[in-house]
């Protein structure tokens, strides 16, 4: 549209330009945030491929993140804060396994599935933090990547790399084991879920 052909007064034209400028600035900010999220996702995917192909565990500095539980492996539905889903694609799918679950080799573990988001997005978007939200504080973490057929039917063996690494490096897990869904590959038989799993650790 040719702004010089605007129909109105000089003063209303100035106001119209202000409105257009504000809308464009907001759109640029939204696109910049989405671009930042895409770059972060690419980084996670690249790291997940590296860990999976080499079947290794690495240490990293984790940032403050929040999770909110949606349901668990017993199918108990829980209330979801819709404000979290409104900021997609900044929210990602997470799984959580309590450490006390990692004691039995034979039976499936209790797995919770929910939403996760970095603390900076909580502050950026002013998202509510009700009783369902849980903070996972920054600190030293270990991580690897696994590929599974059913993300809510997991066994101790799926976390064995993390458990072996902790034992070999004289570390102790201090929080739950968490995981971030990276990708769902639709194979000809059934989906394959790629999950980056991690645990916060400290020296014994």
KAJO-V564824 format. One record per run of one state. SS is the DSSP state (H for helix, E for strand, L for the rest). FROM is the first residue (numbers start at 1). TO is the last residue. If there is no record, write none. Layout:
ss=SS from=FROM to=TO
ss=SS from=FROM to=TO
This chain:
ss=L from=1 to=2
ss=H from=3 to=5
ss=L from=6 to=9
ss=H from=10 to=54
ss=L from=55 to=57
ss=E from=58 to=62
ss=L from=63 to=64
ss=E from=65 to=72
ss=L from=73 to=81
ss=H from=82 to=85
ss=L from=86 to=91
ss=E from=92 to=97
ss=L from=98 to=98
ss=H from=99 to=101
ss=L from=102 to=111
ss=E from=112 to=118
ss=H from=119 to=125
ss=L from=126 to=132
ss=E from=133 to=136
ss=L from=137 to=138
ss=E from=139 to=148
ss=L from=149 to=155
ss=H from=156 to=168
ss=L from=169 to=170
ss=E from=171 to=186
ss=L from=187 to=190
ss=E from=191 to=203
ss=L from=204 to=204
